[in-house]
Amino acid sequence: MLAIGFQSCTWLEQEKKPAITNQFRDTLQTNADSNLYLFPRNFFLVSFDFNPIMKKMSRSDQEEFMHNTLIPGYTFIDSLRQSGIPIFGGVYAVQKGCAFIIQAENNEALHNMLKECPLNPISKITITPLISFGQHLFELKNKMESLRPKTETENPGEGTGK
């Protein structure tokens, strides 16, 4: 009888977690950042800023700019993602431009991927090489090990004059 009373208490129910939407499920489950250092990958943060150019345009010029440059530019970036190159990012919420993280073998390969992007002529482009948090943590742990003083058991005979 007591068990029935506890089953009806709402404070004993397990907390319901919100479901991960299908849009993010693969990203969250397969791209665990701490595992990235195990694979040789080069990631780059690419940002296109075209805020200054948009401020100087009339309404009709902006419409033409969106039709002839923005839509083809964003379509180009999206086509990279669809071709299997890991790419994550989006359009800036406050200013005019976009940023994304892309994978490339090296700087030259990245340049070749982006050289035909319609956003190039009208953007201030910034490219920043990245390493994952996992890789950086791995390197920090190794650095800490190398800085740690060695104990007598690790270096037998040191300090004894022999």
N, C-alpha and C positions, 0 to 999 in steps of 0.2 A: 504494500500500500504506500509506503514511504517513497519507493522508487517512482511510482506514478506521479506523486506530488512534485518531485524534482524534475521530471521530464516536462512538466508544464511550465516551469520557471523560465522566463526569457533570458535572465541573466546568466544562465548556464549554457545557452546556445553559443556555438562557436561563431566568432566574428566572420562575417561574409566579406571576402576580398573582392574588389571590383575585377571583372574579367578583363583580360588584356585583349584589346581589339585585334582583329586579324591583320590590320595594317602594320602593327608594331610587333606582333608575336614572333616572327622569324628573326627580326633584328635583335630583340631582347634575348631570345633563347640561343641564337647561334653565334653571336658576336660578343662573347664575354671578353671584355677588354683585358682582363688579367692573363688571358691565354695568348694574346696576340704576339708576345715576345717570342713564342715558340716558332713562329713562321717568319721567314724573311719577307717583309713587306715595307714599302715606302708609302707613307701617307702624306698628303699635302693639303693644307687649308688654302683654298683659292677664294679670293673675294674680288668682286667687280663692284666698283662704286661709280655711279653716274649721276649722283645728286646734283652737282653743279650744272650739268648740261640741261637737265630738266627744268631748272628754275628760270632759264632764259627763254623758254619756248612759249609760243602762243598756244591756245587750246587746239587749233587745227594742226599745228606742228606736233603737239603731243600725241594726237590721235595717229598721225602718220608715223611718228616715232614708235609708238606701240605696235602698230601693224607691221612696219618694215624692219624693226630692230628687236624690240623686246620679245615678241612672240617667237620669231625665228631663233633668237638667242636662247630663250628658255627651252624651246623645243630641242635645240642642239645639245644643251646640257642634259636634258632628260634622255636623249638618245644614247648618251654615254652610259647612263645608268641602265638602260634597257639592253645595252650590248654586253652586260656582265661585269663591267668595271664597278667595284663597290663605290657608291657615291651617296653621301648623306648631306643634307643641307636644306636651304630654302631662301626665300626672298626676305630682305630686311623688313621688319615690321614698321620701322619709323622713318628711315631714309630710303632713297632710291638705290637699289642694287641688290646683290645676292652674295651668298657665301656657301661653299660646300667643301666637303672633304672627299678627296679622290685618291685612288691608288694608282701608282705608276712605277715602272721599273727604276726610273731615274729622272733627272731633270729634263734631259733631252726627250724622253718618251712623253713626259707631261707636256712639254712645249708642242710636240707633234700632235698630241690629242686636242689641244686647245687652240692651235693656230688658226683654224677655220671658224672659230666661234664668232658669230655676228656681233657680239657685245664688245669685242676687243677694241675697235676704233673709238668707241665713245666712253670707255671706262678707264678708271684708274685701277690697275690690277695689282693685287698684292698676293704673293705666294709664300707660304710659310711651311717649311718641312716640319712634320710632326712624328713623334714616337708615342706609342700607347702608354697609358698609365702603368699597365702591367710591365712593359719593358723597362720603364723608368724605375719602377719599384725593384725589379730584378737587379738593375744596375746599381741602385742605391744600396741594396743589401750586400752586393759584392764589394762596393766601396767601403761600407762599414766594416766588413770582415777584414779588408786589407789595412784599415786604419787601427784596428783593435790590436793592442800590444800582445805579443806572444807570451805565453806562460812558460814556466820552467819545464813542464811536461811536454810542451810542443817543441821546445828547443833544448834538448838535453845537452849538458856540458857548457852551455852559455853561462857566463858569470862565475864560473868556478875556477877560471884561470887555466884550464886545460886546453 
